[in-house]
Amino acid sequence: MKPQSAQAKTKSQKPAGPTQPSATGELKQDPSELASPQEVAGRAYANYLNQGSQHGHDVDDWLAAEAQLQEERNLIRVGGGGFPNRS
């Protein structure tokens, strides 16, 4: 009897959904929750201005903008964003 190939084993497994953990334990991101290129560009430009309009850091500004927007979305998604509840 032949052992099953890795590909045959994977076909029978159900793919992880947008909010289910992957094999590495990370949550998969729903594409609708990703920042649009326009949002990232606006945030990157604001970062550029806030850092004194220093040239040559465009990729760093873009990556920082993506990370900031993603972190904000993660906080909102898990209910951590917003003001503390003062009752």
N, C-alpha and C positions, 0 to 999 in steps of 0.2 A: 504494500500500500504506500502511495506517495504522500509525503507530508504536504500540507497546504502551503502555498506561497503567501508571502506577506500581503500581496495584493488581494488574494482571495479572501483573506481574513478581514481586510479593511472593507470590502464590499458589503459584508454582512453587518457591519457596525453602523449604527445610526449616527449621522453627522451632528455635531454639537450645534445648537441653535444660537441665536444672537446673544442671549444672556446666560448661556450655559458655560461652565468652565471647559477649557480645552484640556488636552492631555497634560499640559504643563501646569494646569491649575489657574491660568490666567482667564479672565472673562473676555469673551469675544465682543468686539464693539459693533453695535448696530450701525450700518452705514448712514442711516438717517440722523444719527447723533453726532456725526463728524462735522467739524467746522468747514464752511465753504471756503474756497480760495479767496473770495472777496473779504470774508471775515478775517482770515489769516493775514491778508495783505494790509488791511486796515490796522490790525493790532501790531504787525511788524513795523509799519510806518510810525505808529505812535511810539513804539519802543525806540526806534531810530531817532525820533525827535527828542524823546526824554533822555537819551544818552548823549545829547549834544551834537546830533547829526554827523556822527563819525562815519566816514566812508570805509568800505571794505569789510563790513560786518553783516552784509545782507543775508547770508545763509544762516548765520547765528541768530539774527533778529527773526528770521522766518521760523526757524526751529523753536526758538523761545516762544514765539507767538502761538504756534501750534500746541506746545505743551501747556501754556497758560489757558488757552481756550478749552483744551481737553480736561484740565484740572477743574475748571469752573463747571463744565458739564457733569463731571463725575460728582462734584459736591451737590449740585442741584438734583441729580438723579437719585442719590442715596438720601436726600433730605437734609444734608448738612449745610446747604447754602442758606443764606438769609440771616435775619436778625434773631438773636436769642429770644425765647419765649418769656415774656415778663408778665406773670400773672399775679 
